[in-house]
Amino acid sequence: GGMSLGLEHAGMKVIFGADFDQDALQTPAHHFAGMSVGWDLGDPDRVAEVGQVLRAVNIDVLAGGPPCQPFSKAGRSGMRYLVQHGLREPHDKRRDLWQSYLEIVRLAQPRAVIMENVPDMALDREMFILRSIVRRLEDWGYSVQERVIDTYKYGVLQFRQRLILVAV
């Protein structure tokens, strides 16, 4: 809900939110008037549904962050432990959800896109993921800028760096 809160403070109206983690979904569902759903966006049918809904209401801005755990140092460490102890498969499917995010962009056709993640997403696989995201957005006619920023400089009450991508 942090990004949603920031967008509302900037004068935007949040109309839709999705999170597969039901506990994480409770906060935005409580604080924002828009539709909040606990859908698995790894499911192509759900991705198509989200894209169609957002296209139908003609959104201006699509803002979100594919899961960061597969890219963060702490997340990768936790995953390694779970894989070594047979509690999880080696491939974390959340790692591929940036593709679902882009498919929603393609279907919804917003005027602007904001994506947030951990800086290591940009470095993963020799920048393959970030380069792929930028290339696709540019192919669809967007002008794209991405930066790693210190969030405390923008009023976030944590000392964190985040990868921010903006496409218009």
C-alpha positions as CSV (number, residue, x, y, z in Angstrom):
1,G,0.0,0.0,0.0
2,G,3.0,2.3,0.2
3,M,3.0,3.1,-3.5
4,S,-0.8,3.6,-3.5
5,L,-0.5,6.0,-0.6
6,G,2.2,8.0,-2.4
7,L,0.1,8.1,-5.6
8,E,-3.0,9.3,-3.7
9,H,-0.9,12.0,-2.0
10,A,0.2,13.1,-5.5
11,G,-3.5,13.5,-6.4
12,M,-4.2,10.2,-8.2
13,K,-7.1,7.9,-7.4
14,V,-6.2,4.3,-6.8
15,I,-8.9,2.1,-8.5
16,F,-7.4,-1.4,-8.5
17,G,-4.9,-3.5,-6.5
18,A,-3.8,-7.1,-6.7
19,D,-1.7,-9.2,-4.4
20,F,-1.6,-13.0,-4.1
21,D,-0.8,-12.8,-0.4
22,Q,-4.1,-12.4,1.4
23,D,-2.5,-10.8,4.5
24,A,-0.7,-8.2,2.4
25,L,-4.0,-7.4,0.6
26,Q,-5.8,-6.5,3.8
27,T,-4.1,-3.1,4.2
28,P,-4.8,-1.7,0.7
29,A,-8.4,-3.2,0.8
30,H,-9.0,-1.3,4.0
31,H,-7.4,2.0,3.0
32,F,-8.3,2.5,-0.7
33,A,-11.7,2.6,-2.2
34,G,-10.7,0.8,-5.4
35,M,-11.1,-2.9,-6.1
36,S,-8.6,-5.1,-4.3
37,V,-8.2,-8.7,-5.4
38,G,-6.2,-11.7,-4.2
39,W,-5.5,-13.1,-7.7
40,D,-2.5,-15.0,-8.9
41,L,-1.0,-12.9,-11.7
42,G,1.0,-15.9,-12.8
43,D,-2.3,-17.2,-14.3
44,P,-2.6,-15.9,-17.9
45,D,-6.4,-15.9,-17.6
46,R,-6.2,-13.5,-14.5
47,V,-3.6,-11.4,-16.3
48,A,-6.0,-11.0,-19.3
49,E,-8.9,-10.2,-17.0
50,V,-6.9,-7.5,-15.2
51,G,-5.7,-6.0,-18.5
52,Q,-9.2,-5.9,-19.9
53,V,-10.7,-4.4,-16.7
54,L,-8.1,-1.6,-16.7
55,R,-8.5,-1.0,-20.4
56,A,-12.2,-0.7,-20.1
57,V,-11.9,2.0,-17.5
58,N,-9.2,3.8,-19.5
59,I,-6.6,4.2,-16.7
60,D,-4.0,6.9,-17.0
61,V,-1.3,5.3,-14.9
62,L,-0.4,1.7,-14.2
63,A,1.8,1.5,-11.1
64,G,3.1,-1.6,-9.5
65,G,6.0,-3.8,-8.5
66,P,6.4,-7.4,-9.4
67,P,7.6,-9.4,-6.4
68,C,11.1,-8.4,-5.3
69,Q,11.9,-11.5,-3.2
70,P,13.5,-13.5,-6.1
71,F,15.9,-10.6,-6.7
72,S,16.7,-9.3,-3.2
73,K,19.7,-10.6,-1.3
74,A,17.5,-11.5,1.7
75,G,14.9,-13.2,-0.5
76,R,17.5,-15.2,-2.4
77,S,19.1,-16.3,0.8
78,G,15.7,-17.5,2.2
79,M,14.9,-19.3,-1.0
80,R,18.3,-21.1,-1.0
81,Y,17.6,-22.3,2.5
82,L,14.1,-23.6,1.6
83,V,15.4,-25.3,-1.6
84,Q,18.3,-27.0,0.3
85,H,15.8,-28.4,2.9
86,G,13.3,-29.6,0.2
87,L,10.6,-27.1,1.2
88,R,10.5,-25.3,-2.1
89,E,11.3,-25.9,-5.8
90,P,14.5,-24.4,-7.1
91,H,12.7,-22.1,-9.6
92,D,10.8,-19.3,-7.9
93,K,7.8,-18.6,-10.2
94,R,7.5,-15.1,-8.8
95,R,10.8,-14.3,-10.7
96,D,8.8,-14.3,-13.9
97,L,5.9,-12.1,-12.9
98,W,7.5,-9.0,-14.5
99,Q,6.3,-10.6,-17.7
100,S,2.7,-10.6,-16.4
101,Y,3.1,-7.0,-15.4
102,L,4.2,-6.1,-19.0
103,E,1.3,-8.1,-20.4
104,I,-1.1,-6.1,-18.3
105,V,0.6,-2.9,-19.6
106,R,0.1,-4.1,-23.2
107,L,-3.5,-4.9,-22.6
108,A,-4.5,-1.9,-20.5
109,Q,-2.5,0.6,-22.7
110,P,-2.1,3.3,-19.9
111,R,-0.7,6.7,-20.7
112,A,2.1,6.1,-18.1
113,V,3.7,3.2,-16.3
114,I,5.5,3.2,-13.0
115,M,7.4,0.1,-11.9
116,E,9.2,-0.3,-8.6
117,N,11.6,-3.1,-7.4
118,V,14.9,-3.8,-5.7
119,P,18.0,-2.5,-7.5
120,D,19.2,-6.1,-8.0
121,M,16.4,-6.7,-10.4
122,A,18.4,-4.5,-12.8
123,L,21.5,-6.5,-12.3
124,D,20.0,-10.0,-12.6
125,R,21.2,-12.1,-15.5
126,E,23.5,-9.3,-16.9
127,M,20.5,-6.9,-16.9
128,F,18.5,-9.2,-19.2
129,I,15.2,-8.5,-17.3
130,L,15.6,-4.7,-17.2
131,R,16.7,-4.5,-20.8
132,S,13.8,-6.7,-21.8
133,I,11.3,-4.5,-20.0
134,V,12.7,-1.4,-21.5
135,R,12.8,-2.8,-25.0
136,R,9.2,-4.0,-24.9
137,L,7.9,-0.7,-23.6
138,E,9.8,1.2,-26.2
139,D,8.5,-1.2,-28.9
140,W,5.0,-0.2,-27.7
141,G,5.8,3.5,-28.1
142,Y,6.7,4.5,-24.6
143,S,9.7,6.6,-23.7
144,V,11.4,4.9,-20.7
145,Q,13.7,6.1,-17.9
146,E,14.9,4.0,-15.0
147,R,17.0,4.9,-12.0
148,V,18.0,3.5,-8.7
149,I,17.0,6.1,-6.0
150,D,17.6,6.6,-2.3
151,T,14.0,6.5,-1.1
152,Y,14.6,8.6,2.0
153,K,15.3,11.6,-0.2
154,Y,11.7,11.4,-1.3
155,G,10.1,11.1,2.2
156,V,10.1,7.4,2.7
157,L,10.8,6.6,6.3
158,Q,13.4,3.9,5.5
159,F,16.9,4.0,4.1
160,R,16.4,1.9,1.1
161,Q,17.4,2.0,-2.5
162,R,14.7,1.1,-5.1
163,L,14.7,0.7,-8.8
164,I,12.1,3.0,-10.3
165,L,11.1,2.8,-14.0
166,V,8.8,5.4,-15.5
167,A,7.4,5.0,-19.1
168,V,5.2,7.6,-20.8
